[in-house]
Amino acid sequence: MSLVIVGGNECMVREYMELCKLYDCKAKIYPKMCRGLQNMGNPDLVVLFTNTMSHKMVKCALDGAKNLKIPVERSHSSSKAALRNILDRYAS
């Protein structure tokens, strides 16, 4: 399974990657806005950590996911436990 994580804390990027590896998922993580998320690819799931994102970044990610018909999971919290709960639902 591949996923894109948008938002979250920059200092947690390594933690997100390690947790995704435990679930055999490949992840691209965008904690900041970079070129409008152009190289998002075609993942199986987009995870939005909405508490740490700007409105522009949310809109850009949602538009990209909608155009490619990719499911989106939103979480207000950007913690490791929040990501674990999402991965339990989708990657198990």
Residue frames relative to the residue before (quaternion, step in Angstrom):
aa qw qx qy qz dx dy dz
M 1.0000 0.0000 0.0000 0.0000 0.00 0.00 0.00
S 0.1538 -0.7728 0.6086 0.0930 3.55 -1.02 0.77
L 0.0040 -0.8034 0.5954 -0.0104 3.52 -1.09 0.73
V 0.2770 -0.7138 0.6184 0.1767 3.48 -1.35 0.43
I 0.1535 -0.7675 0.6184 0.0702 3.55 -0.87 1.01
V 0.0822 -0.7940 0.6023 0.0035 3.54 -0.72 1.14
G 0.7509 0.2822 -0.2598 0.5376 3.54 -0.80 1.06
G 0.4726 0.6668 -0.4931 0.2979 3.54 -1.21 -0.42
N 0.5869 -0.5769 0.4422 0.3566 3.53 -1.32 0.03
E 0.5289 -0.6497 0.4463 0.3147 3.55 -0.95 0.87
C 0.6705 0.5050 -0.3078 0.4480 3.58 1.01 -0.74
M 0.6731 0.4959 -0.2916 0.4647 3.61 1.25 -0.26
V 0.3747 0.7612 -0.4727 0.2382 3.61 1.24 -0.06
R 0.6670 0.4942 -0.3046 0.4671 3.59 0.89 -0.90
E 0.6355 0.5254 -0.3216 0.4655 3.60 1.02 -0.80
Y 0.6357 0.5196 -0.3244 0.4697 3.60 0.98 -0.83
M 0.6626 0.5125 -0.3059 0.4525 3.58 0.92 -0.92
E 0.6678 0.5005 -0.3045 0.4592 3.60 0.90 -0.89
L 0.6508 0.5043 -0.3181 0.4701 3.58 0.99 -0.77
C 0.6428 0.5120 -0.3251 0.4679 3.59 0.98 -0.77
K 0.6265 0.5325 -0.3400 0.4564 3.61 1.03 -0.70
L 0.6167 0.5486 -0.3442 0.4475 3.60 1.06 -0.69
Y 0.7239 0.3890 -0.2215 0.5250 3.58 1.14 -0.62
D 0.4457 -0.7108 0.4252 0.3395 3.60 1.30 0.24
C 0.4404 0.6617 -0.4721 0.3812 3.55 0.93 0.97
K 0.2969 -0.6965 0.6184 0.2106 3.50 -1.20 0.62
A 0.0668 -0.8296 0.5543 -0.0112 3.55 -0.81 1.00
K 0.1592 -0.6978 0.6870 0.1255 3.49 -1.28 0.68
I 0.1231 -0.8132 0.5682 0.0276 3.55 -0.80 0.99
Y 0.0687 -0.7853 0.6152 -0.0095 3.54 -0.87 1.07
P 0.1043 -0.8214 0.5574 0.0616 3.64 0.02 1.18
K 0.7581 0.2358 -0.1424 0.5911 3.60 1.23 -0.43
M 0.5871 -0.5436 0.4596 0.3854 3.51 -1.32 0.27
C 0.0901 0.7939 -0.5956 0.0831 3.57 -0.69 1.04
R 0.8416 -0.1609 0.0473 0.5134 3.54 -0.51 1.24
G 0.6507 -0.5649 0.3220 0.3922 3.57 0.97 0.77
L 0.5331 -0.6516 0.3942 0.3684 3.60 1.15 0.55
Q 0.1514 0.8427 -0.5027 0.1197 3.58 1.05 0.78
N 0.7685 0.3471 -0.1948 0.5010 3.59 0.92 -0.82
M 0.1699 0.8095 -0.5370 0.1654 3.55 0.97 0.90
G 0.3438 -0.7530 0.4955 0.2633 3.59 1.07 -0.62
N 0.5252 -0.5981 0.4841 0.3634 3.57 -1.16 -0.66
P 0.0106 0.8453 -0.5334 0.0274 3.62 0.44 1.17
D 0.5873 -0.5652 0.4469 0.3687 3.55 -1.34 0.14
L 0.8039 0.0523 0.0112 0.5923 3.59 1.16 -0.57
V 0.1859 -0.7372 0.6371 0.1270 3.55 -1.20 0.68
V 0.1483 -0.7783 0.6075 0.0573 3.58 -0.83 1.05
L 0.1173 -0.7911 0.5989 0.0400 3.55 -0.79 1.06
F 0.1726 -0.7400 0.6428 0.0967 3.56 -0.82 1.04
T 0.2110 -0.8717 0.4308 0.1006 3.54 0.28 1.35
N 0.5898 0.5984 -0.3829 0.3839 3.62 1.07 -0.50
T 0.7721 0.3488 -0.1755 0.5013 3.59 1.05 -0.69
M 0.6034 0.5608 -0.3482 0.4475 3.58 1.24 0.36
S 0.4487 -0.6354 0.5468 0.3098 3.54 -1.23 0.50
H 0.6384 -0.5264 0.3894 0.4046 3.57 -1.24 0.37
K 0.6182 0.5513 -0.3349 0.4492 3.57 1.07 -0.74
M 0.6621 0.5045 -0.2988 0.4667 3.57 0.99 -0.85
V 0.6229 0.5263 -0.3341 0.4726 3.61 1.03 -0.77
K 0.6750 0.4999 -0.2966 0.4544 3.57 0.84 -0.97
C 0.6503 0.5203 -0.3128 0.4567 3.57 0.94 -0.87
A 0.6770 0.4859 -0.2882 0.4717 3.59 0.91 -0.91
L 0.6667 0.4981 -0.3052 0.4629 3.60 0.94 -0.84
D 0.6410 0.5169 -0.3243 0.4655 3.59 0.99 -0.77
G 0.6600 0.5061 -0.3055 0.4637 3.57 0.95 -0.86
A 0.6723 0.4865 -0.2943 0.4740 3.58 0.97 -0.84
K 0.6455 0.5283 -0.3216 0.4481 3.58 1.00 -0.80
N 0.6486 0.5263 -0.3142 0.4512 3.58 0.97 -0.86
L 0.7509 0.3717 -0.2003 0.5079 3.59 1.04 -0.77
K 0.3896 -0.7454 0.4526 0.2962 3.60 1.36 0.01
I 0.3334 0.7270 -0.5097 0.3170 3.56 0.90 1.04
P 0.4598 -0.6766 0.4874 0.3055 3.62 -0.88 0.83
V 0.2070 -0.7754 0.5906 0.0840 3.55 -1.10 0.81
E 0.1041 -0.7618 0.6377 0.0464 3.55 -1.00 0.91
R 0.1632 -0.7965 0.5781 0.0688 3.57 -0.75 1.09
S 0.0127 -0.7686 0.6396 -0.0026 3.52 -1.14 0.75
H 0.4104 -0.7070 0.5157 0.2566 3.56 -0.83 0.96
S 0.7080 0.4119 -0.2414 0.5203 3.56 1.05 -0.77
S 0.2378 -0.7727 0.5714 0.1408 3.57 -1.05 0.73
S 0.3393 0.7657 -0.4802 0.2607 3.57 1.12 0.64
K 0.6479 -0.5036 0.4077 0.4006 3.53 -1.33 0.26
A 0.6320 0.5351 -0.3254 0.4565 3.60 1.07 -0.75
A 0.6273 0.5261 -0.3369 0.4649 3.59 1.03 -0.73
L 0.6586 0.4873 -0.3064 0.4847 3.59 0.96 -0.84
R 0.6207 0.5427 -0.3397 0.4525 3.60 1.01 -0.77
N 0.6465 0.5158 -0.3155 0.4653 3.62 0.97 -0.82
I 0.6507 0.5033 -0.3117 0.4755 3.58 0.99 -0.80
L 0.6777 0.4840 -0.2923 0.4701 3.57 0.90 -0.89
D 0.5933 0.5550 -0.3676 0.4526 3.62 1.08 -0.60
R 0.6909 0.4816 -0.2792 0.4613 3.59 0.99 -0.82
Y 0.8014 0.3475 -0.1550 0.4615 3.58 0.87 -0.94
A 0.7631 0.4023 -0.2077 0.4612 3.62 0.95 -0.79
S 0.6018 0.5829 -0.3681 0.4033 3.61 1.17 -0.24
